[in-house]
Amino acid sequence: MPLYKTLTNRENTNVYIWKITESEAWLRTGLELSENSINRLFTMSSELHRRGFLSIRHLLREAGYTDQHLYYSIDGKPHLNDGRNISITHSYEFTAIIISDAPVGIDIEKLRDKIKRIAPKFIGYEQDFISELDESIDSLTVIWGAKESMYKLYGTKGLGFKAHCYVEPFEMEIRHTIARIVYEGDNLKFDVYFQPLENFMMAYILPAHNA
């Protein structure tokens, strides 16, 4: 299918979402890939990963970019050559990118029971209010997505989901909360936006307006 959805929660910031239903051959059509991207495709043994990789290039095109505009720093973080900020996520049949003038991070996760088993590894500060939400799969996945997004944005080794990333109480219906990174002298505040996508949850972050 074509572009699944776009979101704009702040000026000069756009989220583009793709649901992958097309064949790999269809997704390859019309794309001009860099030599580096072609080499990366050859190393992917999973067809789903290749289709996800290609769908992200279609999202770039929706945003007015090409594969040649995208590059990765030595730490694996994506960048655009015009200096704007980008973050990328892929989970099964969904991919998404966020492009902004501000630093950003985005994550999509499938809603699975597994999140309850691994919750003790990333839930700390949030334990009291998450218990009031009955530790639902949706709410736990929002917290995981917010922390994964913070990790992508911050891009510093040693940052711990449980020890250094904090998510404030939220209501699922409002689809917004606040999060913080407190690490090695930094105390950074972010707006978190989250959005159910069928049986997935997407979360993305931007520096808080009143940070």
C-alpha positions in Angstrom: 0.0 0.0 0.0 1.2 3.6 -0.3 1.9 5.9 2.7 0.0 4.6 5.7 -0.2 7.8 7.7 1.5 11.1 8.4 1.5 13.0 11.7 2.5 16.6 12.6 2.5 17.4 16.3 4.9 20.3 16.0 6.0 22.9 13.4 8.8 21.7 11.2 8.4 18.1 12.4 6.8 15.3 10.4 6.3 11.6 10.9 5.8 9.3 7.9 4.5 5.7 8.4 4.5 2.9 5.9 2.6 -0.5 6.2 4.6 -3.0 4.2 2.2 -5.0 2.0 4.1 -4.8 -1.2 6.6 -7.4 -2.7 10.3 -6.8 -2.6 10.3 -6.3 -6.4 7.6 -3.6 -6.2 9.5 -1.8 -3.4 12.7 -1.8 -5.5 10.9 -0.1 -8.4 11.7 3.5 -8.9 14.4 3.7 -6.2 17.9 4.9 -6.9 20.0 3.4 -4.2 23.5 4.4 -3.2 26.3 1.8 -3.5 26.4 1.6 0.3 22.6 0.8 0.4 22.9 -1.8 -2.3 25.7 -3.5 -0.3 23.6 -3.4 2.8 20.7 -5.0 1.0 23.0 -7.9 -0.1 23.9 -8.6 3.5 20.2 -8.9 4.7 19.2 -12.6 4.7 15.6 -11.7 5.8 13.2 -10.7 3.0 11.1 -8.8 5.7 14.2 -6.8 6.6 14.9 -6.0 2.9 11.3 -4.9 2.4 11.5 -2.7 5.5 14.8 -1.2 4.3 13.3 -0.4 0.9 10.0 1.0 2.4 12.1 3.5 4.4 13.5 4.8 1.1 10.0 5.3 -0.1 9.2 7.2 3.1 12.3 9.4 2.4 10.9 10.1 -1.0 7.6 11.1 0.5 9.5 13.6 2.6 11.3 15.0 -0.4 14.6 13.2 0.1 16.4 10.3 -1.7 18.6 7.5 -0.4 21.6 9.6 -1.3 20.6 12.3 1.2 20.8 9.8 4.0 24.0 8.7 5.7 25.0 7.0 9.0 27.7 8.1 11.4 30.2 5.7 12.9 27.9 5.0 15.8 25.1 3.9 13.4 23.0 7.0 13.9 21.2 8.2 10.7 21.6 11.8 9.4 20.4 13.9 6.5 22.9 15.8 4.5 21.0 19.1 4.8 21.5 19.1 8.6 17.9 18.3 9.6 17.4 15.5 12.1 16.0 12.1 11.3 15.2 8.9 13.3 14.1 5.6 11.7 12.2 2.6 13.0 11.1 -0.8 11.6 9.0 -3.5 13.3 7.6 -6.3 11.2 5.2 -4.8 8.7 5.5 -1.2 9.9 8.3 1.3 9.2 8.4 5.0 10.1 10.7 8.0 10.0 10.5 11.3 11.8 12.2 14.4 10.3 12.6 17.6 12.3 14.6 20.8 12.9 15.0 19.5 16.5 16.7 16.3 17.8 14.3 13.4 17.5 13.8 9.7 18.3 11.1 7.2 17.1 10.2 3.6 17.8 7.5 1.2 16.8 6.9 -2.0 18.7 4.5 -4.9 18.2 2.2 -5.3 21.2 3.2 -8.6 22.7 2.9 -10.4 26.1 6.7 -10.6 26.2 6.9 -6.9 27.3 5.5 -8.0 30.8 8.3 -10.5 31.2 11.1 -8.0 30.4 9.5 -5.0 32.2 11.7 -5.4 35.3 14.7 -4.6 33.1 13.4 -1.2 32.0 10.8 -0.1 34.6 12.1 1.6 37.7 10.8 5.2 38.4 7.6 4.3 36.6 6.7 1.3 38.8 4.1 3.1 41.0 2.0 4.6 38.3 2.3 1.7 35.9 0.8 -0.5 38.6 -2.2 1.7 38.6 -2.5 1.1 34.9 -2.5 -2.6 35.6 0.8 -2.9 33.8 -1.0 -3.3 30.5 0.8 -4.3 27.4 -0.1 -1.0 25.8 1.2 1.2 28.6 4.4 -0.9 29.1 5.1 -0.6 25.3 4.6 3.1 25.4 7.3 3.3 28.1 9.6 1.0 26.2 9.1 3.0 23.0 9.8 6.3 24.8 13.0 5.0 26.3 14.1 3.5 23.0 13.5 6.8 21.4 15.5 8.6 24.0 18.4 6.2 23.5 18.3 6.8 19.7 18.2 10.6 20.2 20.9 10.7 22.9 23.2 8.2 21.1 25.6 7.7 24.0 26.9 4.4 25.2 26.2 3.6 28.9 22.8 5.2 28.9 20.5 2.8 30.8 16.8 2.5 30.2 16.1 1.8 33.9 18.8 3.9 35.5 18.8 7.1 33.4 15.6 7.3 31.4 12.4 8.3 33.1 8.8 8.5 31.8 6.2 10.6 33.7 2.7 9.3 34.4 0.3 9.4 31.4 -3.2 8.4 30.3 -3.5 6.3 27.2 -6.3 8.4 25.8 -4.2 11.6 25.8 -1.3 10.1 23.9 1.3 12.5 25.3 3.6 12.5 28.3 7.0 13.9 29.4 10.2 12.0 29.7 13.7 12.8 31.0 17.3 11.7 30.6 19.4 12.2 33.7 22.9 11.0 32.9 26.5 12.3 33.5 25.4 15.9 34.3 22.7 16.1 31.6 19.1 16.6 32.7 17.1 16.6 29.4 13.3 16.9 29.1 11.3 15.6 26.2 7.7 15.6 24.9 6.6 12.0 24.2 3.9 11.4 21.7 2.5 7.9 21.2 0.0 6.4 18.7 -1.5 2.9 18.4 -1.1 1.4 14.9 -3.3 -1.6 14.6 -1.5 -4.2 16.9 1.6 -2.0 17.2 2.5 1.0 19.3 4.6 4.0 18.0 6.3 6.5 20.2 8.5 9.5 19.4 10.1 12.3 21.3 11.1 15.9 20.8 12.8 18.3 23.2 10.1 19.6 25.5 8.7 23.0 24.7 9.3 24.3 28.2 12.6 22.5 28.8 
